[in-house]
Amino acid sequence: MRQRHVPTVLRWLSVVFAGLFLYSTIVQFNDVDAIVWILLYGVNTIGAVMTALRRPPITILWVIAQITFVWSVVVLQSTNGRFFEGEEEREFVGLMICAVWNGVVTITVRRHETSSL
């Protein structure tokens, strides 16, 4: 995988998000459907680490952003609207964080690559 231009601020934020995603991965081990969430947050951890190392898999991150966004909309349909009180609400927030983060990384890196041409 080739090295890409990743702005310094995005690299530092990637380190922070890698830590947050890793923490999210670890706390999922006692969940009923742990494997799904461990995979989700684990993949996001790897993506954030790769972004910090200037090797973001842009296409994969974009696909993850799209999947987690659609998934969050589906989960939102089963919420009662009181965030952080129910499991579905917390799942929605986690999915949206993944979707927004991967979308921001993808768009930022692509913009920097096209502006440098």
C-alpha positions, -999 to +999 in steps of 0.1 A: +000+000+000+014+033-010+021+063+013-004+091+009-005+127+019-023+129+052-024+163+070-006+164+103-038+172+122-056+142+107-026+120+116-028+131+153-066+127+153-061+092+139-040+083+169-067+095+192-094+077+173-073+045+171-072+046+209-109+052+212-117+024+187-094+001+205-110+008+238-144+003+222-132-031+208-120-042+243-152-033+261-174-053+237-162-087+250-191-089+275-217-080+249-243-106+237-234-100+200-197-093+208-182-106+176-200-081+154-189-051+175-154-064+180-150-068+142-165-034+136-144-015+161-113-036+153-115-028+116-119+009+125-089+007+149-067-007+120-080+020+096-071+047+121-037+033+127-030+030+090-042+066+085-018+078+113+010+059+094+000+077+061-013+045+046-050+048+047-069+023+026-092+050+012-115+027-008-120+004+022-126+033+046-152+047+022-170+014+020-169+011+058-183+047+061-212+038+038-220+005+055-219+020+090-241+050+079-268+027+065-265+004+095-269+034+118-301+044+100-315+009+104-306+009+141-321+044+145-355+030+135-355+008+167-346+036+192-369+054+215-350+087+209-334+090+243-298+087+236-274+069+259-303+053+278-307+022+257-285-002+239-298+007+204-291+044+210-255+037+220-251+014+190-264+042+168-239+067+182-210+043+178-220+035+142-223+072+134-189+079+149-174+052+126-193+065+096-183+102+101-147+094+110-141+072+079-159+097+057-138+126+070-106+106+064-116+096+029-127+130+018-097+149+034-071+125+019-088+126-016-090+164-015-053+167-006-043+142-034-063+160-061-052+195-050-016+184-052-019+174-089 
